[in-house]
Amino acid sequence: MNTYDLSPSNLGYFVFSASDLDAWKDFSLNIVGMGLSEQQSDEQLSLRIDNQAQRFIFEKSSHDDLAAVGWQFDTEQELEQLVEHIKGENVEITLADAALCENRCVEKIYTCLDPNGVRHELYFGPAIAPLHQPFSSPVLVGNFIAGALGAGHFVAVTQDLPATKNFYLNVLCLRLSDYIRAELGPGGPVLDTTFLHTKTGRHHSAAMAAMPFPKKLHHFMVQSDNMNDVGMAYERCKKAGLPIVMELGHHPNDQMFSFYVQTPGGFVLEFGWGGIVIDEKDWNVRSYSQLSDWGHQQPAN
């Protein structure tokens, strides 16, 4: 089988280590507009953005960073096919126990580590919330774009770009979307970012770049289907005194209108609207020379 056909269906969930669950709860519900799942504890905060039982998991920890990402497969057969491929790449991959499956609200999981120490959880069979408990955001006027496209995207920070690129492309079998190679400010270093998508085509579910950043994760993204939600979320952030990392702006590759805000974990959230979905029959890989068409300026101190 062509490795291109082994790609996961979507990025199904995120797992973060978090030192302050209360701060994340306030930020996620009242600023971002997520909702609580039924699975909560003193050691874990679990959140919804659609009809799946959970999409975002925050585990109590002494540090704050990306702990794991969950890659969804539509069938057990598709999951097992990629697992066999990963074993053939001499990457250690382990079948998870029932406790982890129950915690993640899925039927079956395999786990492996990438070169940066992030755990990748490959699974199928996500739990769906009961019909009488539809997701309803406390603050959005629209809805999050999730479902078959997955929970969103993330940009991984790496100091070994070739090894990380090899893992995502040749081990996980994600699909190449495009590149951005752009200066970080006038005369600054060039940021070389690779963008990757899954079968269902969100422009990128993962991206990677080597950059000076103290964490494994630069940012994760959630997307609304209503442009007004971007402006309203931006105003909520400003009113709450949260640090805006990049002002409102527009990306040339995924066509996303968005802004970036610092989260309680020290990494960044991109809140966006308008991101494209890739049609494989009509897609050519391109390389862009600017991070943004307009905007996305860093606020003046």
DOKEDO-54267 format. One record per residue (C-alpha): x, y, z. Coordinates in nm, 2 decimals, always signed. Each point is the difference from the previous one (the first is absolute). Layout:
N
<site><xx>X</xx><yy>Y</yy><zz>Z</zz></site>
...
//
This chain:
301
<site><xx>+0.00</xx><yy>+0.00</yy><zz>+0.00</zz></site>
<site><xx>+0.12</xx><yy>+0.35</yy><zz>-0.08</zz></site>
<site><xx>+0.10</xx><yy>+0.18</yy><zz>+0.32</zz></site>
<site><xx>-0.21</xx><yy>+0.29</yy><zz>-0.12</zz></site>
<site><xx>-0.31</xx><yy>-0.21</yy><zz>+0.06</zz></site>
<site><xx>+0.10</xx><yy>-0.08</yy><zz>+0.36</zz></site>
<site><xx>-0.06</xx><yy>+0.35</yy><zz>+0.12</zz></site>
<site><xx>-0.22</xx><yy>+0.05</yy><zz>+0.31</zz></site>
<site><xx>-0.36</xx><yy>+0.13</yy><zz>-0.06</zz></site>
<site><xx>+0.05</xx><yy>+0.30</yy><zz>+0.23</zz></site>
<site><xx>+0.16</xx><yy>+0.15</yy><zz>+0.31</zz></site>
<site><xx>-0.26</xx><yy>-0.11</yy><zz>+0.25</zz></site>
<site><xx>+0.11</xx><yy>+0.14</yy><zz>+0.33</zz></site>
<site><xx>+0.27</xx><yy>+0.18</yy><zz>+0.20</zz></site>
<site><xx>+0.15</xx><yy>-0.08</yy><zz>+0.33</zz></site>
<site><xx>+0.18</xx><yy>+0.27</yy><zz>+0.20</zz></site>
<site><xx>+0.20</xx><yy>-0.01</yy><zz>+0.32</zz></site>
<site><xx>-0.13</xx><yy>+0.29</yy><zz>+0.22</zz></site>
<site><xx>+0.11</xx><yy>+0.15</yy><zz>+0.33</zz></site>
<site><xx>-0.32</xx><yy>+0.20</yy><zz>+0.05</zz></site>
<site><xx>-0.32</xx><yy>-0.18</yy><zz>-0.10</zz></site>
<site><xx>-0.23</xx><yy>+0.28</yy><zz>+0.14</zz></site>
<site><xx>+0.17</xx><yy>+0.26</yy><zz>-0.23</zz></site>
<site><xx>-0.04</xx><yy>-0.23</yy><zz>-0.30</zz></site>
<site><xx>-0.37</xx><yy>-0.06</yy><zz>+0.09</zz></site>
<site><xx>-0.07</xx><yy>+0.38</yy><zz>+0.01</zz></site>
<site><xx>+0.20</xx><yy>+0.06</yy><zz>-0.32</zz></site>
<site><xx>-0.15</xx><yy>-0.29</yy><zz>-0.19</zz></site>
<site><xx>-0.36</xx><yy>+0.06</yy><zz>+0.09</zz></site>
<site><xx>-0.03</xx><yy>+0.38</yy><zz>+0.04</zz></site>
<site><xx>+0.25</xx><yy>+0.12</yy><zz>-0.26</zz></site>
<site><xx>+0.02</xx><yy>-0.27</yy><zz>-0.26</zz></site>
<site><xx>-0.35</xx><yy>-0.14</yy><zz>+0.03</zz></site>
<site><xx>+0.06</xx><yy>-0.37</yy><zz>+0.06</zz></site>
<site><xx>-0.23</xx><yy>-0.21</yy><zz>+0.22</zz></site>
<site><xx>+0.06</xx><yy>-0.25</yy><zz>+0.28</zz></site>
<site><xx>-0.01</xx><yy>-0.37</yy><zz>-0.07</zz></site>
<site><xx>-0.15</xx><yy>-0.25</yy><zz>+0.25</zz></site>
<site><xx>+0.35</xx><yy>-0.13</yy><zz>+0.09</zz></site>
<site><xx>+0.15</xx><yy>+0.22</yy><zz>+0.26</zz></site>
<site><xx>+0.22</xx><yy>-0.04</yy><zz>+0.31</zz></site>
<site><xx>+0.23</xx><yy>+0.19</yy><zz>+0.22</zz></site>
<site><xx>+0.29</xx><yy>-0.12</yy><zz>-0.22</zz></site>
<site><xx>-0.16</xx><yy>+0.05</yy><zz>-0.34</zz></site>
<site><xx>-0.21</xx><yy>+0.26</yy><zz>-0.19</zz></site>
<site><xx>-0.18</xx><yy>-0.13</yy><zz>-0.31</zz></site>
<site><xx>-0.17</xx><yy>+0.22</yy><zz>-0.26</zz></site>
<site><xx>-0.23</xx><yy>-0.02</yy><zz>-0.30</zz></site>
<site><xx>-0.03</xx><yy>+0.20</yy><zz>-0.32</zz></site>
<site><xx>-0.25</xx><yy>-0.22</yy><zz>-0.19</zz></site>
<site><xx>-0.20</xx><yy>-0.32</yy><zz>+0.05</zz></site>
<site><xx>+0.30</xx><yy>-0.21</yy><zz>+0.09</zz></site>
<site><xx>+0.03</xx><yy>-0.08</yy><zz>+0.37</zz></site>
<site><xx>+0.32</xx><yy>+0.19</yy><zz>+0.03</zz></site>
<site><xx>+0.26</xx><yy>+0.18</yy><zz>-0.22</zz></site>
<site><xx>+0.24</xx><yy>+0.17</yy><zz>+0.25</zz></site>
<site><xx>+0.15</xx><yy>-0.16</yy><zz>+0.31</zz></site>
<site><xx>+0.20</xx><yy>+0.18</yy><zz>+0.26</zz></site>
<site><xx>+0.19</xx><yy>-0.21</yy><zz>+0.24</zz></site>
<site><xx>+0.13</xx><yy>+0.14</yy><zz>+0.33</zz></site>
<site><xx>+0.37</xx><yy>+0.04</yy><zz>-0.01</zz></site>
<site><xx>+0.29</xx><yy>+0.21</yy><zz>+0.13</zz></site>
<site><xx>+0.07</xx><yy>+0.13</yy><zz>-0.35</zz></site>
<site><xx>-0.20</xx><yy>+0.13</yy><zz>-0.29</zz></site>
<site><xx>+0.04</xx><yy>-0.14</yy><zz>-0.35</zz></site>
<site><xx>-0.14</xx><yy>-0.23</yy><zz>-0.27</zz></site>
<site><xx>-0.01</xx><yy>-0.35</yy><zz>+0.14</zz></site>
<site><xx>-0.17</xx><yy>-0.20</yy><zz>-0.28</zz></site>
<site><xx>-0.21</xx><yy>+0.03</yy><zz>-0.31</zz></site>
<site><xx>-0.26</xx><yy>-0.26</yy><zz>-0.11</zz></site>
<site><xx>-0.02</xx><yy>-0.11</yy><zz>-0.36</zz></site>
<site><xx>-0.34</xx><yy>-0.14</yy><zz>-0.10</zz></site>
<site><xx>-0.05</xx><yy>-0.29</yy><zz>-0.25</zz></site>
<site><xx>-0.34</xx><yy>-0.08</yy><zz>-0.14</zz></site>
<site><xx>+0.04</xx><yy>-0.38</yy><zz>+0.04</zz></site>
<site><xx>+0.21</xx><yy>-0.24</yy><zz>+0.21</zz></site>
<site><xx>+0.14</xx><yy>-0.14</yy><zz>-0.32</zz></site>
<site><xx>+0.14</xx><yy>+0.34</yy><zz>-0.11</zz></site>
<site><xx>+0.15</xx><yy>+0.04</yy><zz>+0.35</zz></site>
<site><xx>+0.17</xx><yy>-0.34</yy><zz>-0.01</zz></site>
<site><xx>+0.14</xx><yy>+0.07</yy><zz>-0.35</zz></site>
<site><xx>+0.18</xx><yy>+0.31</yy><zz>+0.11</zz></site>
<site><xx>+0.12</xx><yy>-0.17</yy><zz>+0.32</zz></site>
<site><xx>+0.16</xx><yy>-0.27</yy><zz>-0.21</zz></site>
<site><xx>+0.16</xx><yy>+0.26</yy><zz>-0.22</zz></site>
<site><xx>+0.14</xx><yy>+0.18</yy><zz>+0.31</zz></site>
<site><xx>+0.15</xx><yy>-0.32</yy><zz>+0.13</zz></site>
<site><xx>+0.16</xx><yy>-0.04</yy><zz>-0.34</zz></site>
<site><xx>+0.17</xx><yy>+0.34</yy><zz>+0.05</zz></site>
<site><xx>+0.16</xx><yy>-0.14</yy><zz>+0.32</zz></site>
<site><xx>-0.20</xx><yy>+0.24</yy><zz>+0.22</zz></site>
<site><xx>-0.11</xx><yy>-0.14</yy><zz>+0.33</zz></site>
<site><xx>-0.38</xx><yy>+0.00</yy><zz>+0.02</zz></site>
<site><xx>-0.21</xx><yy>-0.15</yy><zz>+0.29</zz></site>
<site><xx>-0.36</xx><yy>-0.11</yy><zz>+0.04</zz></site>
<site><xx>-0.15</xx><yy>+0.20</yy><zz>+0.28</zz></site>
<site><xx>-0.19</xx><yy>-0.15</yy><zz>+0.29</zz></site>
<site><xx>-0.37</xx><yy>+0.02</yy><zz>+0.07</zz></site>
<site><xx>+0.05</xx><yy>+0.28</yy><zz>+0.25</zz></site>
<site><xx>+0.14</xx><yy>+0.24</yy><zz>-0.26</zz></site>
<site><xx>-0.27</xx><yy>-0.09</yy><zz>-0.25</zz></site>
<site><xx>-0.26</xx><yy>+0.08</yy><zz>+0.26</zz></site>
<site><xx>+0.16</xx><yy>+0.32</yy><zz>+0.09</zz></site>
<site><xx>+0.02</xx><yy>+0.11</yy><zz>-0.36</zz></site>
<site><xx>-0.35</xx><yy>-0.12</yy><zz>-0.07</zz></site>
<site><xx>+0.10</xx><yy>-0.23</yy><zz>-0.30</zz></site>
<site><xx>+0.00</xx><yy>-0.37</yy><zz>-0.08</zz></site>
<site><xx>+0.37</xx><yy>-0.07</yy><zz>-0.07</zz></site>
<site><xx>+0.33</xx><yy>+0.20</yy><zz>+0.01</zz></site>
<site><xx>+0.36</xx><yy>-0.05</yy><zz>-0.10</zz></site>
<site><xx>+0.26</xx><yy>+0.24</yy><zz>+0.13</zz></site>
<site><xx>+0.34</xx><yy>+0.11</yy><zz>-0.13</zz></site>
<site><xx>+0.24</xx><yy>+0.29</yy><zz>+0.06</zz></site>
<site><xx>+0.12</xx><yy>+0.25</yy><zz>-0.26</zz></site>
<site><xx>+0.36</xx><yy>+0.14</yy><zz>+0.00</zz></site>
<site><xx>-0.10</xx><yy>+0.29</yy><zz>+0.23</zz></site>
<site><xx>-0.16</xx><yy>-0.22</yy><zz>+0.27</zz></site>
<site><xx>-0.36</xx><yy>+0.06</yy><zz>-0.09</zz></site>
<site><xx>-0.22</xx><yy>-0.31</yy><zz>+0.03</zz></site>
<site><xx>-0.21</xx><yy>-0.09</yy><zz>-0.30</zz></site>
<site><xx>-0.32</xx><yy>-0.20</yy><zz>+0.08</zz></site>
<site><xx>-0.14</xx><yy>-0.18</yy><zz>-0.30</zz></site>
<site><xx>-0.36</xx><yy>-0.11</yy><zz>+0.05</zz></site>
<site><xx>-0.34</xx><yy>-0.09</yy><zz>-0.13</zz></site>
<site><xx>-0.35</xx><yy>+0.00</yy><zz>+0.14</zz></site>
<site><xx>-0.05</xx><yy>+0.34</yy><zz>+0.17</zz></site>
<site><xx>-0.29</xx><yy>+0.03</yy><zz>+0.24</zz></site>
<site><xx>-0.28</xx><yy>+0.23</yy><zz>-0.10</zz></site>
<site><xx>-0.19</xx><yy>+0.20</yy><zz>+0.26</zz></site>
<site><xx>-0.37</xx><yy>-0.09</yy><zz>+0.06</zz></site>
<site><xx>-0.25</xx><yy>+0.15</yy><zz>-0.24</zz></site>
<site><xx>-0.17</xx><yy>+0.19</yy><zz>+0.29</zz></site>
<site><xx>+0.34</xx><yy>+0.16</yy><zz>+0.08</zz></site>
<site><xx>+0.08</xx><yy>+0.20</yy><zz>-0.32</zz></site>
<site><xx>+0.30</xx><yy>+0.23</yy><zz>+0.01</zz></site>
<site><xx>-0.09</xx><yy>+0.36</yy><zz>+0.07</zz></site>
<site><xx>+0.27</xx><yy>+0.26</yy><zz>+0.04</zz></site>
<site><xx>-0.05</xx><yy>+0.25</yy><zz>+0.28</zz></site>
<site><xx>+0.13</xx><yy>+0.29</yy><zz>-0.21</zz></site>
<site><xx>+0.02</xx><yy>-0.08</yy><zz>-0.37</zz></site>
<site><xx>-0.26</xx><yy>+0.13</yy><zz>-0.25</zz></site>
<site><xx>+0.10</xx><yy>-0.28</yy><zz>-0.24</zz></site>
<site><xx>+0.15</xx><yy>-0.34</yy><zz>+0.05</zz></site>
<site><xx>+0.34</xx><yy>-0.15</yy><zz>+0.01</zz></site>
<site><xx>+0.11</xx><yy>-0.17</yy><zz>-0.33</zz></site>
<site><xx>+0.10</xx><yy>-0.35</yy><zz>+0.12</zz></site>
<site><xx>-0.19</xx><yy>-0.32</yy><zz>-0.08</zz></site>
<site><xx>+0.17</xx><yy>-0.19</yy><zz>-0.29</zz></site>
<site><xx>+0.27</xx><yy>+0.27</yy><zz>-0.02</zz></site>
<site><xx>+0.11</xx><yy>-0.06</yy><zz>+0.35</zz></site>
<site><xx>+0.07</xx><yy>+0.22</yy><zz>+0.30</zz></site>
<site><xx>+0.23</xx><yy>+0.26</yy><zz>-0.17</zz></site>
<site><xx>+0.37</xx><yy>+0.02</yy><zz>-0.06</zz></site>
<site><xx>+0.33</xx><yy>+0.05</yy><zz>+0.18</zz></site>
<site><xx>+0.35</xx><yy>+0.13</yy><zz>-0.08</zz></site>
<site><xx>+0.27</xx><yy>-0.21</yy><zz>+0.15</zz></site>
<site><xx>+0.33</xx><yy>+0.15</yy><zz>+0.11</zz></site>
<site><xx>+0.31</xx><yy>-0.20</yy><zz>-0.09</zz></site>
<site><xx>+0.37</xx><yy>+0.03</yy><zz>+0.01</zz></site>
<site><xx>+0.04</xx><yy>-0.29</yy><zz>-0.25</zz></site>
<site><xx>-0.21</xx><yy>+0.09</yy><zz>-0.29</zz></site>
<site><xx>+0.11</xx><yy>-0.28</yy><zz>-0.24</zz></site>
<site><xx>-0.07</xx><yy>-0.27</yy><zz>+0.26</zz></site>
<site><xx>-0.34</xx><yy>+0.15</yy><zz>+0.09</zz></site>
<site><xx>-0.10</xx><yy>+0.04</yy><zz>-0.36</zz></site>
<site><xx>+0.10</xx><yy>-0.36</yy><zz>-0.07</zz></site>
<site><xx>-0.22</xx><yy>-0.11</yy><zz>+0.29</zz></site>
<site><xx>-0.31</xx><yy>+0.19</yy><zz>-0.10</zz></site>
<site><xx>+0.03</xx><yy>-0.08</yy><zz>-0.37</zz></site>
<site><xx>+0.15</xx><yy>-0.35</yy><zz>-0.02</zz></site>
<site><xx>-0.10</xx><yy>-0.15</yy><zz>+0.33</zz></site>
<site><xx>-0.34</xx><yy>+0.15</yy><zz>+0.07</zz></site>
<site><xx>-0.06</xx><yy>+0.04</yy><zz>-0.37</zz></site>
<site><xx>-0.15</xx><yy>+0.35</yy><zz>+0.02</zz></site>
<site><xx>-0.04</xx><yy>+0.18</yy><zz>-0.34</zz></site>
<site><xx>+0.20</xx><yy>+0.30</yy><zz>-0.10</zz></site>
<site><xx>-0.20</xx><yy>+0.32</yy><zz>-0.04</zz></site>
<site><xx>+0.26</xx><yy>+0.27</yy><zz>-0.06</zz></site>
<site><xx>+0.28</xx><yy>+0.20</yy><zz>+0.15</zz></site>
<site><xx>+0.06</xx><yy>+0.35</yy><zz>+0.13</zz></site>
<site><xx>+0.36</xx><yy>+0.13</yy><zz>+0.01</zz></site>
<site><xx>-0.01</xx><yy>+0.36</yy><zz>+0.13</zz></site>
<site><xx>+0.21</xx><yy>+0.24</yy><zz>+0.20</zz></site>
<site><xx>-0.10</xx><yy>+0.05</yy><zz>+0.36</zz></site>
<site><xx>+0.00</xx><yy>+0.38</yy><zz>-0.02</zz></site>
<site><xx>+0.22</xx><yy>+0.21</yy><zz>-0.23</zz></site>
<site><xx>+0.34</xx><yy>-0.15</yy><zz>-0.02</zz></site>
<site><xx>-0.09</xx><yy>-0.27</yy><zz>+0.25</zz></site>
<site><xx>+0.06</xx><yy>-0.38</yy><zz>-0.03</zz></site>
<site><xx>-0.20</xx><yy>-0.19</yy><zz>-0.26</zz></site>
<site><xx>-0.28</xx><yy>-0.22</yy><zz>+0.15</zz></site>
<site><xx>-0.03</xx><yy>-0.32</yy><zz>-0.20</zz></site>
<site><xx>-0.34</xx><yy>-0.15</yy><zz>+0.06</zz></site>
<site><xx>-0.15</xx><yy>-0.32</yy><zz>-0.15</zz></site>
<site><xx>-0.38</xx><yy>-0.05</yy><zz>-0.01</zz></site>
<site><xx>-0.17</xx><yy>-0.34</yy><zz>+0.00</zz></site>
<site><xx>-0.35</xx><yy>-0.13</yy><zz>-0.04</zz></site>
<site><xx>-0.20</xx><yy>-0.32</yy><zz>+0.04</zz></site>
<site><xx>-0.25</xx><yy>-0.18</yy><zz>-0.21</zz></site>
<site><xx>-0.29</xx><yy>+0.23</yy><zz>+0.08</zz></site>
<site><xx>+0.19</xx><yy>+0.30</yy><zz>-0.12</zz></site>
<site><xx>+0.02</xx><yy>+0.27</yy><zz>+0.26</zz></site>
<site><xx>+0.28</xx><yy>+0.21</yy><zz>-0.16</zz></site>
<site><xx>+0.23</xx><yy>-0.10</yy><zz>+0.28</zz></site>
<site><xx>-0.06</xx><yy>-0.21</yy><zz>+0.31</zz></site>
<site><xx>+0.37</xx><yy>+0.02</yy><zz>+0.08</zz></site>
<site><xx>+0.29</xx><yy>+0.22</yy><zz>-0.08</zz></site>
<site><xx>+0.36</xx><yy>+0.02</yy><zz>+0.12</zz></site>
<site><xx>+0.27</xx><yy>+0.26</yy><zz>+0.02</zz></site>
<site><xx>+0.34</xx><yy>+0.05</yy><zz>+0.17</zz></site>
<site><xx>-0.03</xx><yy>+0.31</yy><zz>+0.20</zz></site>
<site><xx>+0.12</xx><yy>+0.16</yy><zz>+0.33</zz></site>
<site><xx>-0.29</xx><yy>-0.10</yy><zz>+0.22</zz></site>
<site><xx>+0.02</xx><yy>-0.17</yy><zz>+0.35</zz></site>
<site><xx>-0.27</xx><yy>-0.26</yy><zz>-0.06</zz></site>
<site><xx>-0.08</xx><yy>-0.29</yy><zz>-0.23</zz></site>
<site><xx>-0.31</xx><yy>+0.18</yy><zz>-0.13</zz></site>
<site><xx>-0.01</xx><yy>+0.35</yy><zz>-0.14</zz></site>
<site><xx>-0.38</xx><yy>+0.01</yy><zz>-0.05</zz></site>
<site><xx>-0.32</xx><yy>-0.19</yy><zz>-0.05</zz></site>
<site><xx>-0.30</xx><yy>+0.12</yy><zz>-0.20</zz></site>
<site><xx>-0.37</xx><yy>-0.01</yy><zz>+0.03</zz></site>
<site><xx>-0.23</xx><yy>+0.12</yy><zz>-0.28</zz></site>
<site><xx>-0.35</xx><yy>+0.15</yy><zz>-0.01</zz></site>
<site><xx>-0.24</xx><yy>-0.01</yy><zz>-0.29</zz></site>
<site><xx>-0.10</xx><yy>+0.36</yy><zz>+0.07</zz></site>
<site><xx>+0.25</xx><yy>+0.28</yy><zz>-0.07</zz></site>
<site><xx>-0.16</xx><yy>+0.22</yy><zz>+0.28</zz></site>
<site><xx>+0.12</xx><yy>-0.25</yy><zz>+0.25</zz></site>
<site><xx>+0.37</xx><yy>+0.09</yy><zz>-0.07</zz></site>
<site><xx>-0.07</xx><yy>+0.37</yy><zz>+0.07</zz></site>
<site><xx>-0.21</xx><yy>-0.08</yy><zz>+0.31</zz></site>
<site><xx>+0.26</xx><yy>-0.24</yy><zz>+0.14</zz></site>
<site><xx>+0.27</xx><yy>+0.26</yy><zz>-0.07</zz></site>
<site><xx>-0.20</xx><yy>+0.26</yy><zz>+0.20</zz></site>
<site><xx>-0.05</xx><yy>-0.25</yy><zz>+0.29</zz></site>
<site><xx>+0.37</xx><yy>-0.05</yy><zz>+0.01</zz></site>
<site><xx>+0.07</xx><yy>+0.37</yy><zz>+0.01</zz></site>
<site><xx>-0.26</xx><yy>+0.06</yy><zz>+0.26</zz></site>
<site><xx>+0.15</xx><yy>-0.28</yy><zz>+0.22</zz></site>
<site><xx>+0.35</xx><yy>+0.15</yy><zz>-0.04</zz></site>
<site><xx>+0.14</xx><yy>-0.30</yy><zz>-0.16</zz></site>
<site><xx>+0.32</xx><yy>+0.04</yy><zz>-0.20</zz></site>
<site><xx>-0.06</xx><yy>+0.02</yy><zz>-0.37</zz></site>
<site><xx>+0.29</xx><yy>-0.16</yy><zz>-0.18</zz></site>
<site><xx>-0.11</xx><yy>+0.09</yy><zz>-0.36</zz></site>
<site><xx>-0.28</xx><yy>+0.24</yy><zz>-0.09</zz></site>
<site><xx>-0.27</xx><yy>-0.07</yy><zz>-0.25</zz></site>
<site><xx>+0.13</xx><yy>-0.11</yy><zz>-0.34</zz></site>
<site><xx>-0.02</xx><yy>-0.24</yy><zz>-0.29</zz></site>
<site><xx>+0.23</xx><yy>-0.29</yy><zz>-0.11</zz></site>
<site><xx>+0.08</xx><yy>-0.05</yy><zz>-0.37</zz></site>
<site><xx>+0.01</xx><yy>-0.38</yy><zz>+0.00</zz></site>
<site><xx>-0.30</xx><yy>-0.12</yy><zz>+0.20</zz></site>
<site><xx>-0.20</xx><yy>+0.33</yy><zz>-0.05</zz></site>
<site><xx>-0.07</xx><yy>+0.02</yy><zz>+0.37</zz></site>
<site><xx>-0.11</xx><yy>+0.33</yy><zz>+0.15</zz></site>
<site><xx>+0.11</xx><yy>-0.02</yy><zz>+0.37</zz></site>
<site><xx>+0.18</xx><yy>+0.14</yy><zz>+0.30</zz></site>
<site><xx>+0.23</xx><yy>-0.16</yy><zz>+0.25</zz></site>
<site><xx>-0.02</xx><yy>+0.02</yy><zz>+0.38</zz></site>
<site><xx>+0.22</xx><yy>-0.13</yy><zz>+0.28</zz></site>
<site><xx>-0.16</xx><yy>-0.28</yy><zz>+0.19</zz></site>
<site><xx>+0.03</xx><yy>-0.09</yy><zz>+0.37</zz></site>
<site><xx>+0.26</xx><yy>-0.26</yy><zz>-0.11</zz></site>
<site><xx>+0.24</xx><yy>+0.26</yy><zz>-0.14</zz></site>
<site><xx>-0.05</xx><yy>-0.13</yy><zz>-0.36</zz></site>
<site><xx>-0.24</xx><yy>+0.16</yy><zz>-0.24</zz></site>
<site><xx>-0.36</xx><yy>-0.04</yy><zz>-0.13</zz></site>
<site><xx>-0.09</xx><yy>+0.10</yy><zz>-0.36</zz></site>
<site><xx>-0.37</xx><yy>+0.08</yy><zz>-0.03</zz></site>
<site><xx>-0.10</xx><yy>-0.01</yy><zz>-0.36</zz></site>
<site><xx>-0.26</xx><yy>+0.00</yy><zz>-0.28</zz></site>
<site><xx>+0.00</xx><yy>-0.07</yy><zz>-0.37</zz></site>
<site><xx>+0.27</xx><yy>-0.27</yy><zz>-0.02</zz></site>
<site><xx>-0.02</xx><yy>-0.20</yy><zz>-0.32</zz></site>
<site><xx>-0.05</xx><yy>-0.38</yy><zz>-0.05</zz></site>
<site><xx>+0.23</xx><yy>-0.17</yy><zz>-0.24</zz></site>
<site><xx>-0.14</xx><yy>-0.18</yy><zz>-0.30</zz></site>
<site><xx>+0.27</xx><yy>-0.25</yy><zz>-0.10</zz></site>
<site><xx>-0.12</xx><yy>+0.00</yy><zz>-0.36</zz></site>
<site><xx>+0.09</xx><yy>+0.37</yy><zz>-0.04</zz></site>
<site><xx>+0.29</xx><yy>+0.07</yy><zz>+0.24</zz></site>
<site><xx>+0.36</xx><yy>+0.10</yy><zz>-0.08</zz></site>
<site><xx>+0.26</xx><yy>+0.04</yy><zz>+0.27</zz></site>
<site><xx>+0.13</xx><yy>+0.36</yy><zz>+0.02</zz></site>
<site><xx>+0.26</xx><yy>+0.19</yy><zz>+0.19</zz></site>
<site><xx>-0.09</xx><yy>+0.35</yy><zz>+0.15</zz></site>
<site><xx>+0.23</xx><yy>+0.28</yy><zz>+0.09</zz></site>
<site><xx>-0.21</xx><yy>+0.17</yy><zz>+0.26</zz></site>
<site><xx>-0.18</xx><yy>-0.12</yy><zz>+0.31</zz></site>
<site><xx>-0.29</xx><yy>+0.23</yy><zz>-0.05</zz></site>
<site><xx>-0.16</xx><yy>+0.20</yy><zz>-0.29</zz></site>
<site><xx>-0.09</xx><yy>+0.27</yy><zz>+0.24</zz></site>
<site><xx>-0.02</xx><yy>+0.06</yy><zz>+0.38</zz></site>
<site><xx>+0.12</xx><yy>-0.25</yy><zz>+0.26</zz></site>
<site><xx>+0.22</xx><yy>+0.28</yy><zz>+0.14</zz></site>
<site><xx>+0.15</xx><yy>-0.04</yy><zz>+0.34</zz></site>
<site><xx>-0.15</xx><yy>+0.26</yy><zz>+0.24</zz></site>
<site><xx>+0.22</xx><yy>+0.29</yy><zz>+0.10</zz></site>
<site><xx>+0.11</xx><yy>-0.03</yy><zz>+0.36</zz></site>
//
